[in-house]
Amino acid sequence: MIKRPAALKQIRLGLRRSPAVALIGPRQSGKTTLARQLVPADSARYFDLEDPTSLARLGEPMTTLAPLQGTVVIDEVQRRPDLFPVLRVLADRRPLPARFLILGSASPDLLRQSSESLAGRLETIVLSGFSLGEIGAGSLIPHWLRGGFPRAFLARTHADSLGWRRQFIQTFLERDLPQLGVAIPAAALQRFWTMLAHYHGNIWNAAEPARSLGVSEPTVRRYLDLLTGVFMVRQLAPWHENLGKRQVKAPKVYVRDSGLLHALLGIRTEENLLNHPKCGASWEGYAIEETLKLVQPEEAYFWATYQGAELDLLLFKNGRRIGVEAKRSDAPTLTPSMRIALDDLHLEQIVVLYPGSRQYALSDRVTVVPLADLAHRTWARIFVHPGKDRARGRARAASAKRSSKRPNPGPAQIKQ
């Protein structure tokens, strides 16, 4: 089993800060596995609402939950929305004998119900699949190809992984979304999702998908917002600066899990991926998702002007402005877009992520960093102080050079 210490730490911190924590995300992303590391599945404090026994135990929720102490887990909470008012009452007790970890498949209705009923009492944590930091830099290529869903990544063969991802997409559209109250036909959403995969990494324009699907632009927008709300798609918002330049104001769209993207595009193997026209866009989306998992910024945007300048990712973290570019090339170079972004956006640093193995500087504020470094370095070391690593390396090299020039002491030089 792949350990996820950072996610467990985040959950434990949330439970210390708040009387209730909502761990949300798509099915099969590992929520239940993490929860069972905190509370065993056979504990009286664990409720799985897909289990008829747990549903029966919660027939009288106040009577069942009020005596419990410690951490209480309620899995698949979206099946019992009537529990939220009960949890609000239990979360307001003083002293607080129990804290609640509620697990649910992400949905707009679940988020709305929990935020309304548990306002000021609930901390929300979004869980995606395995990150590069959790599986290690040595597994970067299979992680990029298969994505982060545990069963897809850990499958015995590429064919098994692809089969699981295709089945996941079908089940998600035909069963999971209807259970969340979505009434859109599964076939229509699958056509839209597949079309969206071909727009991966592009600026969104609803007109062409609407024409292709034979629906209105507001309908296509509703489809996009739905898949965004269930964390299958990322809409990366545009950043606007007061520059006197025409800037792009539509979002960029990405399929969040690279493995699902490749399944929708019909990519089976690493060779298929490297020869596919969307290889560069896939790499960009993968680098962006792994960056966001590591940095966890307060805000994230992209930036582009109609004059051709652009920045793949603009991060705001601890009062800093950091730019990120994803380049699938052997040796990225300093581009006019990078220079313009540094000046126009007042960036502290631009980090260029690439598939190589060596870090090097393009300028005082632009550093090329291997994407694999995201697996074993902190966000600050990569995105804020990469120059310190260069300085340390130069200092070590200079010290070694000086040492090599010193003569070895002969017998007469050695003090007795």
C-alpha positions as CSV (number, residue, x, y, z in Angstrom):
1,M,0.0,0.0,0.0
2,I,1.3,3.5,-0.9
3,K,1.4,5.7,2.2
4,R,-0.1,9.2,2.1
5,P,1.4,10.9,5.2
6,A,0.8,14.4,3.9
7,A,-2.9,13.8,3.4
8,L,-3.2,12.1,6.8
9,K,-1.5,15.0,8.5
10,Q,-3.8,17.5,6.8
11,I,-6.9,15.5,8.1
12,R,-5.5,15.3,11.6
13,L,-4.8,19.0,11.7
14,G,-8.3,19.7,10.4
15,L,-9.8,17.6,13.1
16,R,-7.8,19.5,15.8
17,R,-8.9,22.8,14.4
18,S,-12.6,22.1,13.6
19,P,-15.4,20.0,15.0
20,A,-16.1,18.5,11.6
21,V,-13.9,17.8,8.5
22,A,-15.3,17.0,5.1
23,L,-13.0,14.8,3.0
24,I,-14.4,15.0,-0.5
25,G,-13.3,13.8,-4.0
26,P,-14.3,11.4,-6.7
27,R,-15.0,7.8,-6.0
28,Q,-12.0,5.5,-5.8
29,S,-9.6,8.3,-4.9
30,G,-8.6,6.8,-1.6
31,K,-10.9,8.6,0.9
32,T,-12.1,5.4,2.6
33,T,-8.6,4.0,2.9
34,L,-7.3,7.1,4.6
35,A,-10.3,7.2,7.0
36,R,-9.8,3.6,8.0
37,Q,-6.2,4.5,9.1
38,L,-7.8,6.8,11.6
39,V,-10.8,4.7,12.7
40,P,-11.0,1.0,12.0
41,A,-13.9,-0.2,9.8
42,D,-15.2,-2.5,12.5
43,S,-15.3,0.3,15.1
44,A,-18.6,1.6,16.6
45,R,-17.4,5.0,15.5
46,Y,-17.3,4.1,11.7
47,F,-20.4,4.4,9.6
48,D,-20.4,3.3,5.9
49,L,-23.7,4.5,4.4
50,E,-23.5,2.0,1.6
51,D,-23.7,-0.7,4.3
52,P,-27.3,-1.6,5.3
53,T,-26.0,-2.3,8.9
54,S,-24.7,1.3,9.2
55,L,-27.9,2.7,7.7
56,A,-29.9,0.8,10.3
57,R,-27.7,2.0,13.1
58,L,-28.4,5.6,12.0
59,G,-32.1,5.1,12.0
60,E,-32.1,7.4,15.1
61,P,-29.0,9.5,14.4
62,M,-29.0,11.7,17.5
63,T,-29.4,8.7,19.8
64,T,-26.6,6.8,18.0
65,L,-24.1,9.6,17.5
66,A,-24.4,11.6,20.8
67,P,-22.7,9.1,23.1
68,L,-19.7,8.6,20.9
69,Q,-16.3,10.0,21.8
70,G,-13.2,10.6,19.7
71,T,-13.2,10.7,15.9
72,V,-16.4,9.5,14.2
73,V,-16.3,8.7,10.5
74,I,-19.4,8.9,8.3
75,D,-18.6,7.5,4.8
76,E,-20.8,8.3,1.7
77,V,-22.6,11.0,3.6
78,Q,-24.3,12.3,0.5
79,R,-26.7,9.4,0.9
80,R,-28.1,10.9,4.1
81,P,-28.3,14.7,3.7
82,D,-30.7,14.8,6.7
83,L,-27.7,14.1,8.9
84,F,-26.3,17.6,8.5
85,P,-28.7,19.3,11.0
86,V,-27.9,16.6,13.5
87,L,-24.1,17.1,13.0
88,R,-24.6,20.8,13.5
89,V,-26.1,20.2,16.9
90,L,-23.4,17.7,17.9
91,A,-20.6,20.0,16.7
92,D,-21.9,22.8,19.0
93,R,-21.6,20.9,22.2
94,R,-19.1,22.2,24.9
95,P,-17.0,20.4,25.8
96,L,-16.8,18.6,22.5
97,P,-16.6,14.8,23.1
98,A,-16.4,13.9,19.4
99,R,-15.2,15.3,16.1
100,F,-16.6,14.2,12.8
101,L,-14.9,13.1,9.6
102,I,-17.4,13.0,6.8
103,L,-16.6,11.4,3.5
104,G,-18.5,12.1,0.3
105,S,-18.2,12.0,-3.5
106,A,-17.8,15.6,-4.5
107,S,-21.0,17.3,-5.7
108,P,-22.3,20.8,-5.7
109,D,-25.3,19.8,-3.6
110,L,-23.2,18.1,-1.0
111,L,-20.9,21.2,-0.7
112,R,-24.0,23.5,-0.5
113,Q,-25.7,21.4,2.2
114,S,-22.6,21.0,4.3
115,S,-21.7,24.7,4.1
116,E,-25.2,25.8,5.0
117,S,-25.7,23.4,7.9
118,L,-22.2,23.5,9.3
119,A,-21.1,27.0,8.5
120,G,-18.2,28.0,10.7
121,R,-17.8,24.4,12.0
122,L,-16.6,22.5,8.9
123,E,-13.2,22.3,7.2
124,T,-13.2,20.9,3.7
125,I,-10.3,18.9,2.2
126,V,-10.3,17.8,-1.4
127,L,-8.6,14.5,-2.1
128,S,-7.3,13.6,-5.5
129,G,-5.5,10.5,-6.5
130,F,-1.8,9.7,-5.8
131,S,0.6,12.6,-6.2
132,L,4.1,12.4,-7.6
133,G,5.4,13.0,-4.1
134,E,3.5,9.9,-2.8
135,I,4.6,7.5,-5.5
136,G,8.2,8.8,-6.0
137,A,10.1,10.3,-8.9
138,G,11.0,6.9,-10.3
139,S,7.4,6.3,-11.3
140,L,6.9,9.6,-13.0
141,I,6.2,8.2,-16.5
142,P,3.7,5.5,-15.5
143,H,2.0,8.0,-13.2
144,W,1.7,10.4,-16.1
145,L,0.3,7.7,-18.3
146,R,-2.0,6.0,-15.9
147,G,-3.0,8.9,-13.6
148,G,-3.4,9.0,-9.9
149,F,-6.4,6.9,-9.1
150,P,-5.0,4.1,-6.9
151,R,-6.4,1.1,-8.9
152,A,-5.4,2.6,-12.2
153,F,-1.9,3.4,-11.1
154,L,-1.4,0.1,-9.2
155,A,-2.8,-2.2,-12.0
156,R,-0.6,-5.1,-13.1
157,T,-0.4,-4.1,-16.7
158,H,-1.1,-1.0,-18.9
159,A,-4.1,-2.9,-20.4
160,D,-5.5,-3.6,-16.9
161,S,-5.1,0.1,-16.0
162,L,-6.8,1.3,-19.2
163,G,-9.7,-1.2,-18.7
164,W,-10.2,0.1,-15.1
165,R,-10.2,3.7,-16.3
166,R,-12.7,3.1,-19.1
167,Q,-15.0,1.2,-16.6
168,F,-14.6,4.1,-14.1
169,I,-15.8,6.6,-16.7
170,Q,-18.8,4.5,-17.7
171,T,-19.8,3.9,-14.1
172,F,-19.3,7.5,-13.1
173,L,-21.6,8.7,-15.8
174,E,-24.2,6.0,-15.6
175,R,-24.4,5.5,-11.8
176,D,-22.5,8.0,-9.7
177,L,-23.8,11.2,-11.3
178,P,-27.5,10.1,-11.3
179,Q,-27.0,9.3,-7.6
180,L,-25.8,12.9,-7.1
181,G,-29.0,14.2,-8.7
182,V,-27.7,14.8,-12.2
183,A,-30.4,14.2,-14.8
184,I,-28.3,14.6,-18.0
185,P,-28.1,11.5,-20.2
186,A,-24.8,9.6,-19.8
187,A,-24.3,9.4,-23.5
188,A,-24.5,13.2,-23.9
189,L,-22.0,13.8,-21.1
190,Q,-19.6,11.2,-22.4
191,R,-19.5,12.8,-25.9
192,F,-18.9,16.2,-24.2
193,W,-16.2,14.8,-21.9
194,T,-14.4,13.2,-24.9
195,M,-14.7,16.4,-26.8
196,L,-13.3,18.3,-23.8
197,A,-10.3,16.0,-23.8
198,H,-9.4,17.3,-27.2
199,Y,-9.6,20.9,-25.8
200,H,-7.3,20.0,-22.9
201,G,-5.0,22.9,-22.3
202,N,-6.9,25.3,-24.6
203,I,-8.8,28.5,-23.8
204,W,-12.5,27.7,-23.5
205,N,-14.9,28.6,-26.3
206,A,-18.4,27.2,-25.9
207,A,-19.4,27.9,-29.5
208,E,-17.7,24.9,-31.2
209,P,-18.7,22.2,-28.7
210,A,-22.3,23.5,-28.7
211,R,-22.4,23.3,-32.5
212,S,-20.9,19.8,-32.5
213,L,-23.3,18.5,-29.9
214,G,-26.3,20.3,-31.3
215,V,-27.1,22.1,-28.0
216,S,-27.0,25.7,-26.9
217,E,-24.0,27.4,-25.5
218,P,-25.6,27.7,-22.0
219,T,-26.2,23.9,-22.0
220,V,-22.5,23.3,-22.9
221,R,-21.5,25.7,-20.1
222,R,-23.7,23.7,-17.7
223,Y,-22.0,20.5,-18.7
224,L,-18.6,22.1,-18.1
225,D,-19.6,23.4,-14.7
226,L,-21.0,20.1,-13.7
227,L,-17.7,18.2,-14.5
228,T,-15.8,20.9,-12.8
229,G,-18.0,20.7,-9.7
230,V,-17.3,16.9,-9.3
231,F,-13.5,17.5,-9.7
232,M,-13.1,15.8,-13.1
233,V,-12.3,19.0,-14.9
234,R,-10.3,22.0,-13.9
235,Q,-11.2,25.5,-15.2
236,L,-8.1,27.6,-14.7
237,A,-9.2,31.2,-14.4
238,P,-7.5,34.0,-16.3
239,W,-5.6,36.7,-14.4
240,H,-6.1,40.3,-15.4
241,E,-3.5,43.0,-14.7
242,N,-4.0,46.8,-15.4
243,L,-1.5,46.9,-18.3
244,G,-3.2,48.7,-21.1
245,K,-3.0,45.4,-23.1
246,R,-5.8,43.2,-24.3
247,Q,-5.8,40.1,-22.1
248,V,-7.5,36.8,-22.5
249,K,-10.6,36.6,-20.2
250,A,-11.9,33.1,-20.8
251,P,-10.6,30.1,-18.7
252,K,-8.4,27.3,-19.8
253,V,-9.8,23.8,-19.4
254,Y,-8.0,20.6,-18.3
255,V,-9.0,17.1,-17.5
256,R,-7.6,16.9,-14.0
257,D,-6.5,13.2,-14.0
258,S,-4.0,12.5,-16.8
259,G,-5.0,8.8,-16.8
260,L,-8.7,9.7,-17.5
261,L,-7.5,12.1,-20.2
262,H,-5.5,9.4,-21.9
263,A,-8.4,6.9,-21.7
264,L,-10.7,9.5,-23.4
265,L,-8.1,10.1,-26.1
266,G,-7.6,6.4,-26.7
267,I,-4.0,6.5,-25.6
268,R,-3.0,3.0,-24.5
269,T,0.8,2.9,-24.0
270,E,3.7,5.2,-23.3
271,E,4.7,5.0,-27.0
272,N,1.1,6.1,-28.0
273,L,1.4,9.0,-25.6
274,L,4.7,10.3,-26.8
275,N,3.6,10.2,-30.4
276,H,0.1,11.7,-29.8
277,P,-0.6,15.3,-30.9
278,K,-1.9,16.1,-27.4
279,C,1.4,14.9,-25.7
280,G,2.6,18.4,-25.0
281,A,-0.8,19.5,-23.7
282,S,-1.0,16.4,-21.5
283,W,2.4,17.1,-20.1
284,E,1.4,20.7,-19.3
285,G,-1.8,19.6,-17.5
286,Y,0.1,16.9,-15.5
287,A,2.8,19.4,-14.5
288,I,0.1,22.0,-13.4
289,E,-1.8,19.4,-11.3
290,E,1.3,18.2,-9.6
291,T,2.4,21.7,-8.9
292,L,-0.9,22.6,-7.4
293,K,-0.9,19.5,-5.2
294,L,2.6,20.4,-3.8
295,V,2.2,24.2,-3.4
296,Q,-1.5,24.3,-2.4
297,P,-1.6,28.1,-3.3
298,E,-4.2,30.5,-2.0
299,E,-5.0,31.3,-5.7
300,A,-4.0,30.0,-9.1
301,Y,-4.5,31.5,-12.6
302,F,-3.0,31.5,-16.1
303,W,-2.2,34.7,-17.9
304,A,-2.2,35.5,-21.6
305,T,-2.4,38.6,-23.9
306,Y,-3.7,38.8,-27.4
307,Q,-0.2,40.0,-28.4
308,G,1.1,36.5,-27.7
309,A,2.6,36.7,-24.2
310,E,1.4,34.0,-21.8
311,L,2.2,32.2,-18.5
312,D,1.0,28.7,-17.9
313,L,0.4,29.2,-14.1
314,L,0.4,32.2,-11.8
315,L,0.5,31.3,-8.1
316,F,-0.2,33.4,-5.1
317,K,1.2,31.9,-1.9
318,N,2.1,33.7,1.4
319,G,2.1,37.1,-0.3
320,R,4.3,35.9,-3.2
321,R,3.7,35.9,-6.9
322,I,5.3,32.9,-8.6
323,G,5.1,32.0,-12.3
324,V,5.3,28.4,-13.6
325,E,5.9,27.2,-17.2
326,A,5.7,23.6,-18.3
327,K,8.0,22.8,-21.2
328,R,8.3,19.3,-22.7
329,S,11.7,20.0,-24.3
330,D,15.3,18.8,-23.8
331,A,16.6,22.2,-22.8
332,P,14.1,25.1,-22.3
333,T,15.4,28.6,-23.1
334,L,14.4,32.1,-22.0
335,T,11.5,33.3,-24.1
336,P,10.1,36.7,-24.7
337,S,6.9,35.6,-23.0
338,M,8.9,34.9,-19.8
339,R,10.6,38.3,-19.9
340,I,7.2,40.1,-20.4
341,A,5.5,38.1,-17.6
342,L,8.3,38.9,-15.2
343,D,7.9,42.6,-15.8
344,D,4.2,42.9,-16.3
345,L,3.1,40.6,-13.5
346,H,5.8,41.7,-11.0
347,L,6.9,38.1,-10.5
348,E,9.4,37.1,-7.9
349,Q,10.4,34.0,-9.8
350,I,9.5,31.8,-12.8
351,V,10.1,28.1,-12.6
352,V,10.2,26.2,-15.8
353,L,9.3,22.5,-15.3
354,Y,10.8,20.1,-17.8
355,P,11.4,16.3,-18.2
356,G,15.2,16.5,-17.8
357,S,17.4,15.7,-14.8
358,R,19.5,18.9,-14.3
359,Q,18.5,22.2,-12.7
360,Y,20.0,25.3,-14.3
361,A,19.3,29.1,-14.4
362,L,18.2,31.1,-17.4
363,S,18.4,34.3,-15.5
364,D,18.4,35.6,-11.9
365,R,14.7,35.1,-11.7
366,V,14.1,32.2,-14.1
367,T,15.1,28.6,-13.2
368,V,14.7,25.4,-15.1
369,V,13.8,22.5,-12.7
370,P,13.2,18.8,-13.4
371,L,9.5,17.9,-12.9
372,A,10.7,14.9,-10.9
373,D,12.1,17.2,-8.2
374,L,8.5,17.8,-7.1
375,A,8.6,14.3,-5.7
376,H,11.3,15.0,-3.0
377,R,11.6,18.8,-2.5
378,T,9.5,21.3,-0.6
379,W,7.5,23.9,-2.6
380,A,9.6,26.7,-1.1
381,R,12.9,25.2,-2.2
382,I,11.6,24.8,-5.8
383,F,9.4,27.8,-6.3
384,V,10.8,30.5,-4.0
385,H,14.5,29.9,-3.3
386,P,15.9,27.8,-6.3
387,G,18.8,30.2,-6.4
388,K,19.9,29.1,-2.9
389,D,20.4,25.6,-4.3
390,R,22.6,27.0,-7.1
391,A,24.6,29.1,-4.6
392,R,25.2,26.1,-2.4
393,G,26.3,24.0,-5.4
394,R,28.7,26.7,-6.5
395,A,30.1,27.1,-3.0
396,R,30.6,23.3,-2.7
397,A,32.3,23.2,-6.1
398,A,34.6,26.2,-5.1
399,S,35.5,24.6,-1.8
400,A,36.3,21.3,-3.5
401,K,38.5,23.1,-6.0
402,R,40.4,24.9,-3.3
403,S,40.9,21.6,-1.4
404,S,42.2,19.9,-4.5
405,K,44.9,22.6,-4.9
406,R,46.3,22.3,-1.4
407,P,49.3,20.0,-1.3
408,N,49.1,16.9,0.8
409,P,51.2,17.2,3.9
410,G,54.5,15.3,3.6
411,P,56.3,13.7,6.5
412,A,58.1,16.9,7.5
413,Q,54.8,18.8,7.6
414,I,53.0,16.5,9.9
415,K,53.3,17.6,13.5
416,Q,54.4,14.9,15.9
